[in-house]
């Protein structure tokens, strides 16, 4: 994935990720899950077999602005 420029400062952003601290996924990168959230009695939100993509985050070193993307997985 190409490194984006900050839309506010026009400087190259630095790549990182959002950490998922939920009960079952402690310490994993965050994920984008397709569809509307659907409440589950047992687990908070149903996810089932929905499409999932890892979230990639970029931060501007000058102003702190964040941009997040969920690019298609590459093999």
Biopython code that builds the backbone (N, CA, C, O; Angstrom):
import numpy as np
from Bio.PDB.StructureBuilder import StructureBuilder

atoms = [
    (1, "UNK", "N", (0.852, -1.183, 0.000)),
    (1, "UNK", "CA", (0.000, 0.000, 0.000)),
    (1, "UNK", "C", (0.889, 1.235, 0.000)),
    (1, "UNK", "O", (1.876, 1.308, 0.732)),
    (2, "UNK", "N", (0.528, 2.191, -0.823)),
    (2, "UNK", "CA", (1.288, 3.432, -0.923)),
    (2, "UNK", "C", (1.063, 4.293, 0.323)),
    (2, "UNK", "O", (-0.055, 4.370, 0.833)),
    (3, "UNK", "N", (2.117, 4.933, 0.807)),
    (3, "UNK", "CA", (2.029, 5.813, 1.976)),
    (3, "UNK", "C", (1.295, 7.092, 1.572)),
    (3, "UNK", "O", (1.739, 7.794, 0.663)),
    (4, "UNK", "N", (0.170, 7.406, 2.239)),
    (4, "UNK", "CA", (-0.561, 8.630, 1.890)),
    (4, "UNK", "C", (0.100, 9.875, 2.479)),
    (4, "UNK", "O", (0.898, 9.792, 3.413)),
    (5, "UNK", "N", (-0.245, 11.016, 1.918)),
    (5, "UNK", "CA", (0.155, 12.310, 2.469)),
    (5, "UNK", "C", (-0.981, 12.835, 3.322)),
    (5, "UNK", "O", (-2.149, 12.588, 3.020)),
    (6, "UNK", "N", (-0.660, 13.547, 4.370)),
    (6, "UNK", "CA", (-1.675, 14.130, 5.246)),
    (6, "UNK", "C", (-2.504, 15.146, 4.453)),
    (6, "UNK", "O", (-1.946, 16.022, 3.791)),
    (7, "UNK", "N", (-3.833, 15.031, 4.520)),
    (7, "UNK", "CA", (-4.675, 16.001, 3.802)),
    (7, "UNK", "C", (-4.621, 17.405, 4.407)),
    (7, "UNK", "O", (-5.035, 18.369, 3.764)),
    (8, "UNK", "N", (-4.120, 17.529, 5.625)),
    (8, "UNK", "CA", (-4.014, 18.831, 6.291)),
    (8, "UNK", "C", (-2.641, 19.464, 6.106)),
    (8, "UNK", "O", (-2.540, 20.661, 5.837)),
    (9, "UNK", "N", (-1.567, 18.658, 6.251)),
    (9, "UNK", "CA", (-0.197, 19.188, 6.248)),
    (9, "UNK", "C", (0.594, 18.869, 4.984)),
    (9, "UNK", "O", (1.640, 19.471, 4.743)),
    (10, "UNK", "N", (0.111, 17.940, 4.182)),
    (10, "UNK", "CA", (0.783, 17.503, 2.947)),
    (10, "UNK", "C", (2.145, 16.867, 3.195)),
    (10, "UNK", "O", (3.013, 16.925, 2.324)),
    (11, "UNK", "N", (2.354, 16.258, 4.369)),
    (11, "UNK", "CA", (3.595, 15.529, 4.639)),
    (11, "UNK", "C", (3.284, 14.032, 4.632)),
    (11, "UNK", "O", (2.138, 13.629, 4.832)),
    (12, "UNK", "N", (4.312, 13.210, 4.399)),
    (12, "UNK", "CA", (4.127, 11.761, 4.394)),
    (12, "UNK", "C", (3.685, 11.292, 5.780)),
    (12, "UNK", "O", (4.222, 11.728, 6.799)),
    (13, "UNK", "N", (2.701, 10.400, 5.800)),
    (13, "UNK", "CA", (2.194, 9.871, 7.061)),
    (13, "UNK", "C", (2.977, 8.616, 7.428)),
    (13, "UNK", "O", (3.596, 7.989, 6.569)),
    (14, "UNK", "N", (2.946, 8.250, 8.719)),
    (14, "UNK", "CA", (3.621, 7.040, 9.162)),
    (14, "UNK", "C", (2.602, 5.930, 9.376)),
    (14, "UNK", "O", (1.519, 6.168, 9.910)),
    (15, "UNK", "N", (2.955, 4.708, 8.954)),
    (15, "UNK", "CA", (2.035, 3.586, 9.037)),
    (15, "UNK", "C", (2.029, 2.967, 10.424)),
    (15, "UNK", "O", (3.061, 2.916, 11.093)),
    (16, "UNK", "N", (0.865, 2.498, 10.853)),
    (16, "UNK", "CA", (0.700, 1.803, 12.121)),
    (16, "UNK", "C", (-0.565, 0.962, 12.065)),
    (16, "UNK", "O", (-1.027, 0.610, 10.980)),
    (17, "UNK", "N", (-1.133, 0.635, 13.229)),
    (17, "UNK", "CA", (-2.381, -0.119, 13.261)),
    (17, "UNK", "C", (-3.114, 0.173, 14.557)),
    (17, "UNK", "O", (-2.534, 0.679, 15.519)),
    (18, "UNK", "N", (-4.403, -0.156, 14.565)),
    (18, "UNK", "CA", (-5.241, 0.016, 15.742)),
    (18, "UNK", "C", (-5.299, -1.342, 16.450)),
    (18, "UNK", "O", (-5.667, -2.338, 15.827)),
    (19, "UNK", "N", (-4.947, -1.400, 17.728)),
    (19, "UNK", "CA", (-4.933, -2.644, 18.475)),
    (19, "UNK", "C", (-6.322, -2.975, 18.986)),
    (19, "UNK", "O", (-7.009, -2.112, 19.534)),
    (20, "UNK", "N", (-6.739, -4.227, 18.808)),
    (20, "UNK", "CA", (-8.026, -4.700, 19.300)),
    (20, "UNK", "C", (-7.822, -5.277, 20.695)),
    (20, "UNK", "O", (-7.084, -6.248, 20.863)),
    (21, "UNK", "N", (-8.469, -4.687, 21.694)),
    (21, "UNK", "CA", (-8.341, -5.153, 23.072)),
    (21, "UNK", "C", (-9.608, -5.830, 23.573)),
    (21, "UNK", "O", (-9.859, -5.864, 24.778)),
    (22, "UNK", "N", (-10.411, -6.370, 22.655)),
    (22, "UNK", "CA", (-11.623, -7.059, 23.083)),
    (22, "UNK", "C", (-11.253, -8.384, 23.754)),
    (22, "UNK", "O", (-10.121, -8.853, 23.629)),
    (23, "UNK", "N", (-12.186, -8.966, 24.445)),
    (23, "UNK", "CA", (-11.941, -10.179, 25.231)),
    (23, "UNK", "C", (-11.331, -11.319, 24.413)),
    (23, "UNK", "O", (-10.344, -11.917, 24.842)),
    (24, "UNK", "N", (-11.885, -11.624, 23.269)),
    (24, "UNK", "CA", (-11.419, -12.762, 22.476)),
    (24, "UNK", "C", (-10.260, -12.416, 21.554)),
    (24, "UNK", "O", (-9.602, -13.327, 21.051)),
    (25, "UNK", "N", (-9.982, -11.146, 21.310)),
    (25, "UNK", "CA", (-8.962, -10.755, 20.338)),
    (25, "UNK", "C", (-7.868, -9.895, 20.959)),
    (25, "UNK", "O", (-7.257, -9.088, 20.258)),
    (26, "UNK", "N", (-7.613, -10.044, 22.222)),
    (26, "UNK", "CA", (-6.638, -9.187, 22.886)),
    (26, "UNK", "C", (-5.290, -9.219, 22.167)),
    (26, "UNK", "O", (-4.694, -10.281, 21.990)),
    (27, "UNK", "N", (-4.829, -8.067, 21.764)),
    (27, "UNK", "CA", (-3.519, -7.942, 21.147)),
    (27, "UNK", "C", (-3.479, -8.128, 19.648)),
    (27, "UNK", "O", (-2.389, -8.151, 19.077)),
    (28, "UNK", "N", (-4.610, -8.261, 18.980)),
    (28, "UNK", "CA", (-4.630, -8.418, 17.527)),
    (28, "UNK", "C", (-4.915, -7.092, 16.846)),
    (28, "UNK", "O", (-5.548, -6.218, 17.439)),
    (29, "UNK", "N", (-4.448, -6.922, 15.582)),
    (29, "UNK", "CA", (-4.814, -5.717, 14.833)),
    (29, "UNK", "C", (-6.331, -5.656, 14.650)),
    (29, "UNK", "O", (-6.990, -6.692, 14.556)),
    (30, "UNK", "N", (-6.880, -4.443, 14.598)),
    (30, "UNK", "CA", (-8.312, -4.267, 14.401)),
    (30, "UNK", "C", (-8.756, -4.743, 13.028)),
    (30, "UNK", "O", (-7.952, -4.828, 12.099)),
    (31, "UNK", "N", (-10.047, -5.054, 12.904)),
    (31, "UNK", "CA", (-10.599, -5.518, 11.635)),
    (31, "UNK", "C", (-11.813, -4.697, 11.243)),
    (31, "UNK", "O", (-12.568, -4.217, 12.088)),
    (32, "UNK", "N", (-11.979, -4.550, 9.924)),
    (32, "UNK", "CA", (-13.208, -4.009, 9.345)),
    (32, "UNK", "C", (-14.069, -5.217, 9.030)),
    (32, "UNK", "O", (-13.585, -6.190, 8.451)),
    (33, "UNK", "N", (-15.360, -5.168, 9.408)),
    (33, "UNK", "CA", (-16.279, -6.270, 9.155)),
    (33, "UNK", "C", (-17.463, -5.722, 8.375)),
    (33, "UNK", "O", (-18.049, -4.707, 8.753)),
    (34, "UNK", "N", (-17.811, -6.395, 7.288)),
    (34, "UNK", "CA", (-18.871, -5.903, 6.404)),
    (34, "UNK", "C", (-20.244, -5.923, 7.090)),
    (34, "UNK", "O", (-20.481, -6.712, 8.005)),
    (35, "UNK", "N", (-21.127, -5.056, 6.638)),
    (35, "UNK", "CA", (-22.510, -5.024, 7.098)),
    (35, "UNK", "C", (-22.746, -4.177, 8.335)),
    (35, "UNK", "O", (-21.826, -3.600, 8.914)),
    (36, "UNK", "N", (-24.015, -4.125, 8.714)),
    (36, "UNK", "CA", (-24.439, -3.381, 9.907)),
    (36, "UNK", "C", (-24.153, -4.206, 11.160)),
    (36, "UNK", "O", (-24.237, -5.433, 11.108)),
    (37, "UNK", "N", (-23.816, -3.568, 12.289)),
    (37, "UNK", "CA", (-23.631, -4.339, 13.517)),
    (37, "UNK", "C", (-24.956, -4.974, 13.951)),
    (37, "UNK", "O", (-26.010, -4.342, 13.882)),
    (38, "UNK", "N", (-24.887, -6.204, 14.387)),
    (38, "UNK", "CA", (-26.067, -6.929, 14.847)),
    (38, "UNK", "C", (-25.780, -7.468, 16.242)),
    (38, "UNK", "O", (-24.831, -8.229, 16.435)),
    (39, "UNK", "N", (-26.581, -7.085, 17.193)),
    (39, "UNK", "CA", (-26.351, -7.428, 18.597)),
    (39, "UNK", "C", (-26.467, -8.938, 18.836)),
    (39, "UNK", "O", (-27.331, -9.607, 18.270)),
    (40, "UNK", "N", (-25.579, -9.453, 19.687)),
    (40, "UNK", "CA", (-25.581, -10.865, 20.088)),
    (40, "UNK", "C", (-25.744, -10.929, 21.599)),
    (40, "UNK", "O", (-25.169, -10.116, 22.322)),
    (41, "UNK", "N", (-26.510, -11.871, 22.069)),
    (41, "UNK", "CA", (-26.710, -12.028, 23.510)),
    (41, "UNK", "C", (-25.411, -12.448, 24.188)),
    (41, "UNK", "O", (-25.129, -12.006, 25.301)),
    (42, "UNK", "N", (-24.614, -13.298, 23.534)),
    (42, "UNK", "CA", (-23.424, -13.869, 24.153)),
    (42, "UNK", "C", (-22.146, -13.089, 23.923)),
    (42, "UNK", "O", (-21.313, -13.002, 24.826)),
    (43, "UNK", "N", (-21.964, -12.514, 22.726)),
    (43, "UNK", "CA", (-20.667, -11.939, 22.386)),
    (43, "UNK", "C", (-20.683, -10.444, 22.074)),
    (43, "UNK", "O", (-19.671, -9.927, 21.599)),
    (44, "UNK", "N", (-21.764, -9.736, 22.312)),
    (44, "UNK", "CA", (-21.821, -8.299, 22.044)),
    (44, "UNK", "C", (-22.275, -7.972, 20.637)),
    (44, "UNK", "O", (-23.280, -7.284, 20.458)),
    (45, "UNK", "N", (-21.550, -8.455, 19.626)),
    (45, "UNK", "CA", (-21.903, -8.212, 18.230)),
    (45, "UNK", "C", (-21.693, -9.486, 17.423)),
    (45, "UNK", "O", (-20.640, -10.118, 17.516)),
    (46, "UNK", "N", (-22.695, -9.865, 16.630)),
    (46, "UNK", "CA", (-22.583, -11.035, 15.767)),
    (46, "UNK", "C", (-21.696, -10.695, 14.571)),
    (46, "UNK", "O", (-21.840, -9.634, 13.964)),
    (47, "UNK", "N", (-20.796, -11.586, 14.244)),
    (47, "UNK", "CA", (-19.959, -11.393, 13.051)),
    (47, "UNK", "C", (-20.082, -12.543, 12.076)),
    (47, "UNK", "O", (-19.954, -12.340, 10.869)),
    (48, "UNK", "N", (-20.327, -13.747, 12.568)),
    (48, "UNK", "CA", (-20.542, -14.907, 11.705)),
    (48, "UNK", "C", (-19.476, -15.054, 10.639)),
    (48, "UNK", "O", (-18.281, -14.970, 10.921)),
    (49, "UNK", "N", (-19.922, -15.276, 9.407)),
    (49, "UNK", "CA", (-18.988, -15.483, 8.294)),
    (49, "UNK", "C", (-18.874, -14.232, 7.417)),
    (49, "UNK", "O", (-18.642, -14.331, 6.212)),
    (50, "UNK", "N", (-19.037, -13.078, 8.016)),
    (50, "UNK", "CA", (-18.929, -11.824, 7.266)),
    (50, "UNK", "C", (-17.506, -11.592, 6.769)),
    (50, "UNK", "O", (-16.545, -12.139, 7.310)),
    (51, "UNK", "N", (-17.395, -10.785, 5.749)),
    (51, "UNK", "CA", (-16.095, -10.427, 5.182)),
    (51, "UNK", "C", (-15.311, -9.598, 6.197)),
    (51, "UNK", "O", (-15.857, -8.681, 6.810)),
    (52, "UNK", "N", (-14.017, -9.926, 6.376)),
    (52, "UNK", "CA", (-13.161, -9.226, 7.333)),
    (52, "UNK", "C", (-11.862, -8.795, 6.648)),
    (52, "UNK", "O", (-11.274, -9.548, 5.872)),
    (53, "UNK", "N", (-11.433, -7.583, 6.949)),
    (53, "UNK", "CA", (-10.168, -7.063, 6.448)),
    (53, "UNK", "C", (-9.426, -6.382, 7.595)),
    (53, "UNK", "O", (-10.042, -5.711, 8.423)),
    (54, "UNK", "N", (-8.123, -6.552, 7.643)),
    (54, "UNK", "CA", (-7.313, -5.900, 8.675)),
    (54, "UNK", "C", (-7.241, -4.398, 8.403)),
    (54, "UNK", "O", (-7.029, -3.976, 7.266)),
    (55, "UNK", "N", (-7.417, -3.604, 9.441)),
    (55, "UNK", "CA", (-7.368, -2.146, 9.334)),
    (55, "UNK", "C", (-5.916, -1.679, 9.430)),
    (55, "UNK", "O", (-5.182, -2.072, 10.337)),
    (56, "UNK", "N", (-5.516, -0.831, 8.474)),
    (56, "UNK", "CA", (-4.190, -0.207, 8.470)),
    (56, "UNK", "C", (-4.409, 1.270, 8.774)),
    (56, "UNK", "O", (-5.263, 1.912, 8.162)),
    (57, "UNK", "N", (-3.648, 1.807, 9.709)),
    (57, "UNK", "CA", (-3.796, 3.210, 10.090)),
    (57, "UNK", "C", (-2.531, 3.985, 9.739)),
    (57, "UNK", "O", (-1.421, 3.459, 9.817)),
    (58, "UNK", "N", (-2.718, 5.240, 9.353)),
    (58, "UNK", "CA", (-1.600, 6.132, 9.073)),
    (58, "UNK", "C", (-1.779, 7.377, 9.923)),
    (58, "UNK", "O", (-2.893, 7.878, 10.074)),
    (59, "UNK", "N", (-0.666, 7.881, 10.487)),
    (59, "UNK", "CA", (-0.691, 9.054, 11.364)),
    (59, "UNK", "C", (0.260, 10.116, 10.830)),
    (59, "UNK", "O", (1.384, 9.819, 10.428)),
    (60, "UNK", "N", (-0.213, 11.365, 10.834)),
    (60, "UNK", "CA", (0.633, 12.481, 10.424)),
    (60, "UNK", "C", (1.589, 12.815, 11.574)),
    (60, "UNK", "O", (1.138, 13.063, 12.692)),
    (61, "UNK", "N", (2.892, 12.824, 11.318)),
    (61, "UNK", "CA", (3.842, 13.140, 12.385)),
    (61, "UNK", "C", (3.810, 14.609, 12.812)),
    (61, "UNK", "O", (4.326, 14.964, 13.872)),
    (62, "UNK", "N", (3.208, 15.450, 11.989)),
    (62, "UNK", "CA", (3.148, 16.881, 12.305)),
    (62, "UNK", "C", (1.909, 17.249, 13.114)),
    (62, "UNK", "O", (2.028, 17.887, 14.160)),
    (63, "UNK", "N", (0.705, 16.855, 12.644)),
    (63, "UNK", "CA", (-0.526, 17.302, 13.310)),
    (63, "UNK", "C", (-1.276, 16.176, 14.036)),
    (63, "UNK", "O", (-2.219, 16.446, 14.780)),
    (64, "UNK", "N", (-0.864, 14.914, 13.826)),
    (64, "UNK", "CA", (-1.510, 13.803, 14.513)),
    (64, "UNK", "C", (-2.761, 13.274, 13.837)),
    (64, "UNK", "O", (-3.395, 12.359, 14.364)),
    (65, "UNK", "N", (-3.138, 13.819, 12.685)),
    (65, "UNK", "CA", (-4.328, 13.361, 11.961)),
    (65, "UNK", "C", (-4.196, 11.884, 11.620)),
    (65, "UNK", "O", (-3.126, 11.437, 11.206)),
    (66, "UNK", "N", (-5.288, 11.109, 11.793)),
    (66, "UNK", "CA", (-5.292, 9.685, 11.463)),
    (66, "UNK", "C", (-6.135, 9.412, 10.230)),
    (66, "UNK", "O", (-7.184, 10.025, 10.032)),
    (67, "UNK", "N", (-5.669, 8.492, 9.410)),
    (67, "UNK", "CA", (-6.420, 7.975, 8.262)),
    (67, "UNK", "C", (-6.388, 6.464, 8.407)),
    (67, "UNK", "O", (-5.330, 5.892, 8.671)),
    (68, "UNK", "N", (-7.553, 5.793, 8.236)),
    (68, "UNK", "CA", (-7.599, 4.349, 8.324)),
    (68, "UNK", "C", (-8.108, 3.763, 7.011)),
    (68, "UNK", "O", (-8.992, 4.324, 6.362)),
    (69, "UNK", "N", (-7.528, 2.618, 6.633)),
    (69, "UNK", "CA", (-7.890, 1.928, 5.405)),
    (69, "UNK", "C", (-8.051, 0.450, 5.709)),
    (69, "UNK", "O", (-7.453, -0.062, 6.655)),
    (70, "UNK", "N", (-8.856, -0.234, 4.911)),
    (70, "UNK", "CA", (-9.021, -1.681, 5.002)),
    (70, "UNK", "C", (-8.741, -2.259, 3.623)),
    (70, "UNK", "O", (-9.669, -2.626, 2.903)),
    (71, "UNK", "N", (-7.453, -2.341, 3.247)),
    (71, "UNK", "CA", (-7.124, -2.823, 1.918)),
    (71, "UNK", "C", (-7.404, -4.315, 1.757)),
    (71, "UNK", "O", (-7.389, -5.068, 2.731)),
    (72, "UNK", "N", (-7.655, -4.728, 0.532)),
    (72, "UNK", "CA", (-7.839, -6.146, 0.236)),
    (72, "UNK", "C", (-6.578, -6.898, 0.644)),
    (72, "UNK", "O", (-5.467, -6.395, 0.472)),
    (73, "UNK", "N", (-6.748, -8.089, 1.177)),
    (73, "UNK", "CA", (-5.602, -8.913, 1.579)),
    (73, "UNK", "C", (-4.846, -9.335, 0.326)),
    (73, "UNK", "O", (-5.450, -9.705, -0.681)),
    (74, "UNK", "N", (-3.521, -9.278, 0.397)),
    (74, "UNK", "CA", (-2.700, -9.703, -0.725)),
    (74, "UNK", "C", (-1.941, -10.963, -0.340)),
    (74, "UNK", "O", (-1.482, -11.102, 0.793)),
    (75, "UNK", "N", (-1.815, -11.871, -1.285)),
    (75, "UNK", "CA", (-1.117, -13.137, -1.004)),
    (75, "UNK", "C", (0.322, -13.042, -1.356)),
    (75, "UNK", "O", (1.065, -14.009, -1.187)),
]
sb = StructureBuilder()
sb.init_structure("model")
sb.init_model(0)
sb.init_chain("A")
sb.init_seg("    ")
for serial, (resi, resn, name, xyz) in enumerate(atoms, 1):
    if name == "N":
        sb.init_residue(resn, " ", resi, " ")
    sb.init_atom(name, np.array(xyz, "f"), 0.0, 1.0, " ", f" {name:<3s}", serial, name[0])
structure = sb.get_structure()
